[in-house]
Amino acid sequence: MQEKRYSQLSEYELKQEIAQLREKSRKAEQLGMVNEFAVLERKTVMAKSYLLNPDDFITNEIYEIEGDPGSYFKIDYMNGVFAWGYRLSGDQEQEALPIAMLGKLKNL
């Protein structure tokens, strides 16, 4: 069976996938399977990104990076469900983050 891409799934299918990934992730964490846990967590973030509207993320605005308190990301441009920009605390090297990793707007 050909697996569908997240972009081809309905909202219901995405929510089902997220629930399955969370369950697998929980089991991997309990079994101490660190690499498997990390992969499943990334897949969950990607699936969540497809439930969000990329138009809600504004270029040149600053967002907090979810799961990394005190880290901020400034968006240069959007490409699908990825925000391209740079971390304010880093070396300002451009990178892409799935939009589900970006938290509420922050006024710095």
C-alpha positions, 0 to 999 in steps of 0.5 A: 500500500502506498502511504499518503503524504501528510499534505494529502491527508484530511484533517481527520486523517491527520488527527488519527496519525498524530494520535498513533504517533503519540502512542508509538512515541510514548512506548518508545520513551518507556522502552528507552528507545531514544532515537526512535522517540526523537524520530516519532516526535519529529513526525508528530510536529510535521503532521501538526504543521499540516493542521495549521494555516501557514498564512497565520505566520508572518514574515519578519515577525518573531516567534518562540520555539516550542520546547525550547524556552527562551529561544526565538525565531525570526521568519524571513519567508514561508515555503509551505508548512516551513518557516525559513529564517534564523534563531535570534540566539544563534549565528544567524544561519538560515534554517527551516522549521515546521510551523508547529514548532513556532509559538505565539508572537512575542514582542521583544 
